[in-house]
Amino acid sequence: MPGKKSGSGLKSFFKRRNILVFAICLIISALFWLLLAFDGYYSASLQVPVEYINMPKERMLIEKLPSQVDITISGSGYQLISYWMQPKNAKVLLDGRNIGTRSSGNSTLAFLTTYNGIDFFNREHGDVKALNISPDTLFLTFFNRGFKKVPVVLSSELNFERQYYLTDSILIKPDSITISGPIARLDSISQIKTELLSLSKINKSGTYQLKLIQEDSLLAYEPSSVEVNLAVDQFTEVIFEVPIKIEHLLSSDSLGIFPSTIRVSCLVALKDFSKLKPSAFLIAADAFDLRNSRAKSLKLYIRKSPKYIRSIQLQPESVEFIIRKK
């Protein structure tokens, strides 16, 4: 019995050794095959980015140029493997000076062959060689470029904290921009809107950078954004007694009004509070309104008031009168 176990162990040992030898031989054979395979020449296809230079500046394309093209490259197995692992920022350079054109109406049909891109690629990548490129021709449509200056319009949703308001008009810098693009497209553009400025509980001044909404990808904006300035301050109520001036009174008449002064209330920013005086207002009763014989009172008009106040109110809004003939 012990002899049988020993013989069985030897057979198992030789069996494992044979499998190991076979595996080693198989690996060595595969390595030799790979070495021979890599030593041969092969071709492969790949996509590479395109860079365009010297494109016409006075004309513009109606369509977008492709950002990538397909090329077929060849080289040894070693070179292709090395290239795939480290592509060295491969790209194809296409020169706008090689554009051929043919006029058709108000547009220009153009074409650009891409074979020159092969030469550039081969100069930059000496280890592999580009055989062909697809597409071999790019077809383009050019239009005459036009320019137009249009105003900028602010899109906003502004909500102020209680007693806080704008102290001046909203300032947009610049308030107009120059747009360029196909002339036919420019004719329909009368203004450019900003992105929405949405603010709540505003209680201080601020400056905001807003992008311009570009609804047509064929149009170029210069600049592409604007600066919006909001001048904000806290307001307080001010009340004055202001005398009423009578206008257009005939020299032969004497007009008595009741009351002779008016109560004027308004809101003023704290920064302007000290300079606001009753003399800044001119409130008038127009005797010309007496042409209406049925009038029982005269309406009051605000002929002058400061630009920096808000919510001006008169109390009362009309006065009674008595006409005395001289």
C-alpha positions as CSV (number, residue, x, y, z in Angstrom):
1,M,0.0,0.0,0.0
2,P,2.7,2.5,0.8
3,G,4.3,1.8,-2.6
4,K,1.1,2.6,-4.4
5,K,0.8,6.0,-2.7
6,S,4.4,6.8,-3.6
7,G,3.8,5.9,-7.3
8,S,0.6,8.0,-7.4
9,G,2.5,11.0,-6.0
10,L,5.2,10.8,-8.6
11,K,2.6,10.6,-11.4
12,S,0.9,13.7,-10.0
13,F,4.2,15.5,-9.8
14,F,5.1,14.7,-13.4
15,K,1.7,15.7,-14.6
16,R,1.9,19.1,-12.9
17,R,5.4,19.6,-14.3
18,N,4.2,18.8,-17.8
19,I,1.4,21.3,-17.5
20,L,3.8,24.0,-16.3
21,V,6.2,23.3,-19.1
22,F,3.4,23.4,-21.6
23,A,2.2,26.8,-20.2
24,I,5.7,28.3,-20.3
25,C,6.1,27.1,-23.9
26,L,2.7,28.5,-24.8
27,I,3.6,31.9,-23.3
28,I,7.0,32.0,-25.1
29,S,5.3,31.1,-28.4
30,A,2.7,33.8,-27.9
31,L,5.4,36.4,-27.1
32,F,7.3,35.4,-30.3
33,W,4.1,35.7,-32.2
34,L,3.4,39.1,-30.8
35,L,6.9,40.3,-31.5
36,L,6.6,39.1,-35.1
37,A,3.1,40.7,-35.4
38,F,4.3,44.0,-34.0
39,D,7.1,44.1,-36.4
40,G,4.7,44.1,-39.3
41,Y,2.9,47.2,-40.8
42,Y,-0.8,47.9,-40.2
43,S,-3.4,50.6,-40.6
44,A,-6.0,52.0,-38.2
45,S,-8.7,54.6,-38.3
46,L,-9.2,57.3,-35.6
47,Q,-10.8,60.7,-35.1
48,V,-8.7,63.8,-34.6
49,P,-9.6,67.4,-33.8
50,V,-9.4,70.1,-36.5
51,E,-7.9,73.6,-36.2
52,Y,-8.8,76.2,-38.8
53,I,-6.5,79.0,-39.7
54,N,-6.6,82.0,-42.0
55,M,-10.4,81.9,-42.4
56,P,-11.9,84.9,-44.2
57,K,-12.8,87.6,-41.7
58,E,-15.0,89.8,-43.9
59,R,-17.3,86.9,-44.6
60,M,-19.0,84.4,-42.2
61,L,-20.1,80.9,-42.4
62,I,-23.8,80.0,-42.2
63,E,-23.0,76.6,-40.8
64,K,-20.7,75.2,-38.2
65,L,-17.5,73.6,-39.3
66,P,-16.8,70.0,-38.2
67,S,-14.6,69.9,-35.1
68,Q,-13.2,66.4,-36.0
69,V,-12.3,64.4,-39.0
70,D,-11.5,60.7,-39.6
71,I,-8.0,59.8,-40.7
72,T,-6.4,56.4,-41.5
73,I,-2.9,56.0,-40.2
74,S,-0.3,53.3,-40.8
75,G,2.8,52.1,-39.1
76,S,4.4,49.2,-37.4
77,G,2.6,47.4,-34.6
78,Y,5.0,49.0,-32.1
79,Q,4.4,52.5,-33.5
80,L,0.6,52.1,-33.5
81,I,0.5,50.8,-30.0
82,S,2.8,53.6,-28.8
83,Y,0.7,56.2,-30.7
84,W,-2.6,54.9,-29.2
85,M,-1.1,55.1,-25.7
86,Q,0.4,58.6,-26.3
87,P,-1.3,60.4,-29.2
88,K,0.8,63.6,-28.7
89,N,-2.1,65.9,-29.0
90,A,-2.9,64.8,-32.6
91,K,-4.7,67.3,-34.8
92,V,-5.3,68.3,-38.4
93,L,-4.6,71.9,-39.5
94,L,-6.8,73.3,-42.4
95,D,-5.8,76.5,-44.0
96,G,-8.6,78.9,-45.2
97,R,-6.3,80.2,-47.9
98,N,-7.0,77.0,-49.8
99,I,-10.7,77.7,-49.9
100,G,-12.2,77.5,-53.4
101,T,-15.4,79.5,-54.1
102,R,-18.3,79.8,-56.5
103,S,-20.8,82.6,-56.3
104,S,-24.6,81.9,-56.2
105,G,-26.9,84.9,-55.8
106,N,-26.1,86.8,-52.6
107,S,-24.2,83.9,-51.1
108,T,-20.9,82.2,-51.9
109,L,-20.7,78.5,-52.2
110,A,-17.2,77.4,-51.0
111,F,-15.3,74.2,-50.6
112,L,-12.1,73.3,-48.8
113,T,-10.2,70.1,-49.5
114,T,-8.7,68.4,-46.5
115,Y,-5.7,66.6,-48.1
116,N,-3.4,69.4,-46.9
117,G,-4.3,68.3,-43.4
118,I,-2.5,64.9,-44.2
119,D,0.8,66.7,-44.9
120,F,0.5,68.6,-41.6
121,F,-0.3,65.5,-39.6
122,N,2.7,63.6,-41.2
123,R,5.1,66.5,-40.4
124,E,4.0,66.5,-36.8
125,H,3.8,62.7,-36.3
126,G,6.8,61.1,-38.0
127,D,6.4,57.8,-36.2
128,V,3.1,57.0,-38.0
129,K,1.8,58.1,-41.4
130,A,-1.6,59.4,-42.4
131,L,-2.9,57.7,-45.5
132,N,-6.2,59.4,-46.1
133,I,-8.7,61.7,-44.5
134,S,-12.5,61.8,-44.4
135,P,-14.3,63.8,-45.5
136,D,-12.0,64.7,-48.3
137,T,-13.9,68.0,-49.0
138,L,-15.8,70.4,-46.7
139,F,-18.6,72.4,-48.3
140,L,-19.3,75.8,-46.8
141,T,-21.7,78.7,-47.4
142,F,-20.4,82.2,-46.8
143,F,-22.5,85.3,-46.3
144,N,-21.5,88.9,-46.2
145,R,-20.9,90.1,-42.6
146,G,-22.8,93.1,-41.4
147,F,-22.6,95.2,-38.3
148,K,-25.4,96.9,-36.3
149,K,-25.5,98.9,-33.0
150,V,-28.6,98.0,-30.9
151,P,-29.7,99.0,-27.3
152,V,-29.4,96.7,-24.4
153,V,-32.7,96.0,-22.4
154,L,-32.5,94.8,-18.8
155,S,-34.7,91.8,-17.9
156,S,-35.3,92.1,-14.2
157,E,-37.5,91.1,-11.2
158,L,-36.6,93.5,-8.4
159,N,-38.2,93.5,-5.0
160,F,-37.1,96.2,-2.4
161,E,-37.2,96.0,1.3
162,R,-39.7,98.4,2.9
163,Q,-38.8,102.1,2.5
164,Y,-35.9,101.3,0.1
165,Y,-36.0,102.4,-3.5
166,L,-33.9,103.3,-6.5
167,T,-32.4,106.8,-6.2
168,D,-31.6,107.0,-9.9
169,S,-32.3,105.3,-13.2
170,I,-30.8,101.8,-13.5
171,L,-27.4,102.2,-15.2
172,I,-26.3,99.7,-17.9
173,K,-22.7,99.8,-19.1
174,P,-22.6,99.8,-22.1
175,D,-26.2,100.7,-22.9
176,S,-25.8,99.5,-26.5
177,I,-23.6,96.9,-28.2
178,T,-22.4,96.1,-31.7
179,I,-23.6,92.8,-33.2
180,S,-22.3,91.3,-36.4
181,G,-23.6,88.5,-38.6
182,P,-25.4,87.8,-41.8
183,I,-27.0,91.1,-43.0
184,A,-30.4,89.4,-43.4
185,R,-30.4,88.3,-39.8
186,L,-29.4,91.7,-38.5
187,D,-32.5,93.4,-40.0
188,S,-34.8,91.7,-37.5
189,I,-32.8,92.6,-34.4
190,S,-33.9,95.8,-32.7
191,Q,-32.7,95.2,-29.1
192,I,-30.7,92.7,-27.0
193,K,-32.0,91.5,-23.7
194,T,-29.9,90.5,-20.7
195,E,-30.3,87.4,-18.7
196,L,-32.8,87.8,-15.8
197,L,-31.7,89.8,-12.8
198,S,-33.8,88.5,-10.0
199,L,-33.3,90.2,-6.6
200,S,-35.4,90.3,-3.4
201,K,-35.3,92.5,-0.2
202,I,-32.9,94.9,-1.8
203,N,-31.6,97.4,0.8
204,K,-28.3,98.6,-0.7
205,S,-26.7,99.6,-3.9
206,G,-25.0,97.0,-6.1
207,T,-23.3,96.2,-9.4
208,Y,-24.1,93.1,-11.3
209,Q,-22.5,91.4,-14.3
210,L,-25.1,90.0,-16.7
211,K,-24.7,88.0,-19.8
212,L,-26.6,88.9,-23.0
213,I,-29.1,86.4,-24.3
214,Q,-27.9,85.2,-27.7
215,E,-30.9,83.8,-29.5
216,D,-29.2,83.4,-32.9
217,S,-25.9,81.4,-32.9
218,L,-24.9,83.1,-36.2
219,L,-24.7,86.5,-34.5
220,A,-21.6,87.7,-32.6
221,Y,-21.9,90.2,-29.7
222,E,-19.3,92.7,-28.7
223,P,-19.2,92.7,-25.7
224,S,-21.1,89.6,-24.6
225,S,-22.0,90.9,-21.2
226,V,-22.9,94.2,-19.5
227,E,-22.6,95.8,-16.1
228,V,-25.8,96.8,-14.3
229,N,-25.6,99.3,-11.5
230,L,-28.5,99.8,-9.0
231,A,-28.3,103.0,-6.8
232,V,-30.4,102.2,-3.7
233,D,-31.1,104.2,-0.5
234,Q,-33.6,104.3,2.3
235,F,-36.4,106.9,1.8
236,T,-38.3,108.9,4.3
237,E,-41.5,111.0,4.0
238,V,-41.3,114.8,3.9
239,I,-44.2,117.2,4.1
240,F,-44.2,120.9,3.1
241,E,-46.6,123.7,2.9
242,V,-46.2,125.2,-0.6
243,P,-47.9,128.4,-1.9
244,I,-50.1,128.0,-4.9
245,K,-49.4,130.1,-8.0
246,I,-52.3,131.2,-10.2
247,E,-51.6,131.0,-14.0
248,H,-53.2,132.6,-17.1
249,L,-55.3,135.1,-15.0
250,L,-56.7,138.0,-17.1
251,S,-55.5,141.4,-15.9
252,S,-59.1,142.5,-15.7
253,D,-60.0,139.8,-13.2
254,S,-59.1,139.1,-9.6
255,L,-59.1,135.5,-8.5
256,G,-59.3,134.3,-4.9
257,I,-58.5,130.7,-4.1
258,F,-59.1,128.7,-0.9
259,P,-56.7,127.4,0.5
260,S,-53.9,129.6,-0.8
261,T,-51.2,127.0,0.2
262,I,-51.1,123.3,-0.5
263,R,-49.7,120.4,1.5
264,V,-47.1,118.5,-0.5
265,S,-45.8,115.1,0.7
266,C,-43.2,113.0,-0.9
267,L,-40.5,110.4,-0.3
268,V,-36.9,111.4,-0.4
269,A,-33.6,109.4,-0.1
270,L,-31.7,110.1,3.1
271,K,-28.7,111.3,1.2
272,D,-30.9,114.0,-0.5
273,F,-32.9,115.0,2.6
274,S,-30.9,118.1,3.6
275,K,-31.1,119.7,0.1
276,L,-34.9,119.4,-0.3
277,K,-36.7,122.7,0.3
278,P,-40.3,124.0,-0.2
279,S,-38.9,126.2,-3.0
280,A,-38.1,123.1,-5.0
281,F,-41.8,122.8,-5.8
282,L,-44.1,124.8,-8.0
283,I,-47.8,124.1,-7.6
284,A,-50.2,126.0,-9.9
285,A,-53.9,126.6,-10.4
286,D,-54.6,127.4,-14.1
287,A,-57.2,130.1,-14.5
288,F,-57.6,128.9,-18.1
289,D,-59.6,126.1,-16.7
290,L,-62.3,128.7,-15.9
291,R,-63.5,128.6,-19.5
292,N,-65.7,125.8,-18.2
293,S,-68.5,127.8,-16.6
294,R,-69.6,124.8,-14.6
295,A,-66.3,124.4,-12.8
296,K,-66.7,124.7,-9.1
297,S,-63.0,124.1,-8.3
298,L,-59.6,124.5,-9.9
299,K,-57.4,121.5,-10.4
300,L,-53.8,121.8,-9.1
301,Y,-50.8,121.1,-11.3
302,I,-47.3,120.2,-10.3
303,R,-45.2,122.4,-12.6
304,K,-41.8,121.8,-10.9
305,S,-40.5,119.1,-8.5
306,P,-37.0,117.6,-7.9
307,K,-36.1,114.5,-9.9
308,Y,-34.8,112.7,-6.9
309,I,-38.1,112.4,-5.0
310,R,-40.8,109.7,-5.2
311,S,-44.5,109.4,-4.7
312,I,-45.4,113.1,-4.6
313,Q,-48.9,113.8,-3.4
314,L,-51.0,117.0,-3.0
315,Q,-53.6,117.5,-0.3
316,P,-56.1,118.8,-1.4
317,E,-55.8,118.2,-5.2
318,S,-58.0,121.1,-6.1
319,V,-59.0,124.5,-4.6
320,E,-62.2,126.5,-4.5
321,F,-62.2,130.0,-6.2
322,I,-63.9,133.3,-6.3
323,I,-63.7,135.6,-9.4
324,R,-63.8,139.4,-8.8
325,K,-64.2,141.8,-11.7
326,K,-62.0,144.8,-11.5
